Amino acid sequence: MNTRSADISDESSRRRFLGRLSIFLGAVAGAIVAVPSLAFLLGLRKAPQEWRAVGKLQDFPVGSTVRVAFLDPSPLPWAGVTARTAAWLRRVGEQEFIAFSVDCTHLGCPVRWLSEADLFLCPCHGGVFYRDGRVASGPPPRPLARYPVRVNKDSVEILTSPLPIA
């Protein structure tokens, strides 16, 4: 066998190997993207929920509405301060609380509580919500999202979960 045919044979087998390697690596990269995407689209991945303490029972007078901060249920190691979120907590009775998301249901801007008007106000586009979270006026399509709240011994806890904005 002459050297020219050996070179062609080596080049052909190298080309075949690199072609197969490219197909394999492309398939692996495709699977890395496709599997989590498919799980998300099929609803197989459930958002984590966790009860987070936001304060002691005696810290919240009946009838008050205060902003409470807590850690997001699924913080990423590099999330930093963005792992912190908040809610508006209203004490309705001795053991009864209501917690509203701080995010407006229009585009997610943080709403403010105006105690003198007894309203939540979104400063971005003028959305207004009644004290029970219903839409009073403006562009928000639905009421403020709510978090479940419980009293555990002497502590007030909120069941954290990601809230949809759209």
N, C-alpha and C positions, 0 to 999 in steps of 0.2 A: 504494500500500500504506500502510495507516495505521500509526501508531506502536504501537498495541496488538498487531497481528499481527506486527510486526517484533520487539517485545519477547518475544512467545511463541516466535517462531522462534529468537531468540538464546538464550533460556533452554533451549529444547529441544536445540539444538546443544551448549550448554555442559554440560547434563546428560548427553548422550550421550558427549561427550568425557571428562568426569570418570568416568563409568561404565566406559568402555573403559580409561582410565588405571588405575583401581582394579583391574580384572581383570588387566591387564598386570603391575602391581606385585605383586599377590597371586601370580601365576604365577612371577615372578622369586623372590620370597621362598620359595615352595614348593620351587622347584628348588634354591635354596641349602641348604635343609634336607634335601631328598630325595636328592640325588646322593651326598653323603658317607655318609648313612645306608644307602643301598642298596649302596654299595661296601663298607661295613663288613659288612653282613648277607650279602653274597655272597662275602665273603672275598677281595675284590680288593686290599685294602690290606694289605700285608705289614708286620709289625712290624720295625723296623730292628734289625740285629744288628751289633755291632762288638767287636773284640778290644780289651780295655783292660788295660794293665799295672797290676799290683797290688803289685809288689815285685821285688826281686832274688832269685835262687835261693838264695843263701847266707843270706837273711833268715829262711828257714823251715826249722828243724831237722826231720829225719825223725821222724815220730810226733806232731808238734805240730799243734794246731788253733787257728787265730787268725782274728780278724775283720778283713777287709780292706774298705776303702771304695773306691768308684769312681763315675764319672759315669754316670747313666742313658743308655741308647742314644738316646733321642729327647727331650732336654731342651727345654722351651719357653723362650723368651727371658726370661719372667717367672717361671720356676719357682723361682729362688733356691736355698735349701738343700734343697728337696725334690727337686732334680735329683740329689742324692747318694744312693746306695744302698750296700748292703753284702752280703757273703757270708761264710760260715764256710769257711775254706780249710784243708784237712788235707793234710799232706805224707805220703804213704804209702810212697814209695820215693825213690830218687835222682832220678828224672825223672818220678815219678807223683804227681799231686795229685787231690783230689776237692774240689769246691766245692758247698756247700749254700746255698740261699736262707736269709736270716735270717727270712723270713716263715713263720709257722705255716700249715699247710694247712687249719686250721679256720676262723679268721676273720682271718688276716693279722697277728696280733700278732708282735712280734719275739721270736725264741727266743734263749735264752742257752745258752752252752756251760758245763757244769759238769765241769771236768777231773777232779776227785776222784771223781766218780760215773761218768765216761765217758758222759754223757748230754746231750742237748739238752732244755731245759725251756722250755715256754711259760708265762709267769707269768699270763696272762689267764684261762685255763680249765683249767689243770693238764695240758695235753698234754705227753707225754714221748716222745722219740725216741731210739733207739739211736744209737751212733756212726756207723753206716752210713746213717742217715736214716730207717730203718724206724720205724713207730709202735710204741712200747712200751706206752703206755696213754693213756687220756683220749679226748677227742672228735675229734681229727684224723682225717679220713676216709682219708688216704693219706700216704705218706712225704714227707719234705721234698723240694722241687724241687731239681734239680741244674743247675749251669752247666757247660758244657764248659770244660776247662782245658788249656792247652798251655804248654810251655817254649819260648820263642823266644830263642835265644842264651843270655844270662844272665838273662833276665827271665821272670817268671811272668805269664801273661795269662789273663783270663777272657773268654769270649764272652758279652757282655751281651745281654739280651733281656727284654722284659716277661714276668713270670711270672704265670700265672693263680692266683687264690686260691680261688675258689669250688669 
